[in-house]
Amino acid sequence: MTLVQVLLTAAVVLIIVIALRSRRSYRTRAAKKLAFLLLALVSIVAILFPSLVQTVASFVGVGRGSDLVLYASVLLLLYTSLDFYLRFQDIDAQVTSLTRALALAQAEDDSPSLGPAPEGLEPRDSGTPGR
């Protein structure tokens, strides 16, 4: 095992530990966690056995194993970007809805009472022109 294999494997294991210990990871769906763990395990296998990646690449019709890894990385990046975009759209819609609800609630609380108007805020007599 080469030094780069040790370092990359340790980095993947560290990322797994950080991802699973993160408080935010509790909100992540189980399917996404399982997919992440599967990707991490595939990464470790690819790091430790690069000839296996070349074999898989030849089997699917890609010239080199590094090209297969690049193509898979691009697909994962596109998926992640789309997932973040859709999640951002959902959060934006929720913020808009909450802001509207808050504005309506505050408008109801600030509605004028039927008592006398405060000094300086008496209504104008709209029936007389020029006043």
C-alpha positions in Angstrom: 0.0 0.0 0.0 1.4 3.3 -1.0 1.4 6.5 1.0 -1.2 8.2 -1.2 -3.5 5.2 -0.7 -3.1 5.5 3.0 -3.7 9.2 3.0 -6.8 9.0 0.7 -8.3 6.1 2.6 -7.8 8.0 5.9 -9.4 11.1 4.3 -12.5 9.2 3.2 -12.8 7.5 6.6 -12.5 11.0 8.3 -15.2 12.4 6.0 -17.5 9.5 6.9 -17.0 10.1 10.6 -17.6 13.8 10.3 -20.7 13.3 8.1 -22.3 10.7 10.5 -21.5 12.7 13.6 -22.8 16.0 12.3 -25.9 17.2 14.1 -27.4 18.2 10.7 -27.0 14.6 9.5 -29.9 13.5 11.7 -32.2 15.4 9.3 -30.8 13.7 6.3 -33.0 10.9 4.9 -31.8 7.4 5.4 -31.6 6.7 1.7 -29.2 9.6 1.3 -27.0 8.4 4.2 -26.9 4.9 2.7 -26.0 6.3 -0.7 -23.3 8.4 0.9 -21.9 5.3 2.7 -22.0 3.2 -0.5 -20.2 6.0 -2.4 -17.6 6.2 0.4 -17.0 2.4 0.3 -16.7 2.4 -3.5 -14.2 5.2 -3.1 -12.1 3.2 -0.6 -12.2 0.1 -2.9 -11.2 2.3 -5.9 -8.3 3.8 -3.9 -7.0 0.4 -2.7 -7.6 -1.5 -5.9 -7.1 0.8 -8.9 -6.9 -2.1 -11.3 -10.5 -3.0 -10.4 -11.6 0.4 -11.6 -9.8 -0.2 -14.9 -11.5 -3.5 -15.3 -14.9 -1.9 -14.6 -14.1 0.9 -17.1 -13.2 -1.6 -19.8 -16.4 -3.6 -19.1 -18.6 -0.5 -19.6 -16.7 0.7 -22.6 -14.6 3.5 -21.2 -10.9 3.6 -22.1 -9.3 4.3 -18.8 -10.3 3.9 -15.2 -9.6 7.6 -14.5 -12.0 8.6 -17.2 -14.7 6.5 -15.6 -14.0 8.1 -12.2 -14.2 11.6 -13.9 -17.6 10.8 -15.6 -19.0 9.4 -12.3 -17.8 12.5 -10.5 -19.4 14.8 -13.0 -22.7 13.0 -12.6 -22.5 13.2 -8.8 -21.7 16.9 -9.0 -24.7 17.5 -11.3 -27.0 15.5 -9.0 -25.7 17.4 -5.9 -26.1 20.8 -7.6 -29.7 19.9 -8.6 -30.5 18.6 -5.1 -29.2 21.9 -3.6 -31.1 24.0 -6.1 -34.4 22.2 -5.4 -33.8 22.3 -1.7 -33.1 26.1 -2.0 -36.3 26.6 -3.9 -38.3 24.7 -1.2 -36.7 26.9 1.5 -37.3 30.0 -0.5 -41.0 29.1 -0.8 -41.2 28.4 2.9 -39.6 31.7 3.8 -42.0 33.6 1.5 -45.0 31.8 3.0 -43.8 32.5 6.6 -43.1 36.1 5.8 -46.6 36.6 4.4 -48.1 34.9 7.4 -46.1 37.1 9.8 -47.0 40.3 7.9 -50.7 39.4 8.0 -50.5 38.6 11.7 -48.7 41.9 12.5 -51.3 43.8 10.3 -54.1 42.3 12.4 -52.3 43.2 15.6 -51.7 46.8 14.4 -55.2 47.4 13.1 -56.7 50.7 14.3 -59.2 50.5 17.2 -62.6 52.2 17.2 -61.5 54.8 19.8 -60.4 58.3 19.1 -57.4 58.9 16.7 -54.2 60.0 18.3 -53.4 63.7 18.2 -52.3 64.9 14.8 -53.8 61.9 13.0 -57.4 63.1 12.8 -59.0 62.0 9.5 -59.4 64.7 6.8 -62.9 65.7 5.8 -62.9 64.3 2.3 -66.3 66.0 1.4 -64.9 69.5 1.3 -62.5 70.3 -1.5 -59.3 72.2 -0.7 -59.0 71.1 2.9 
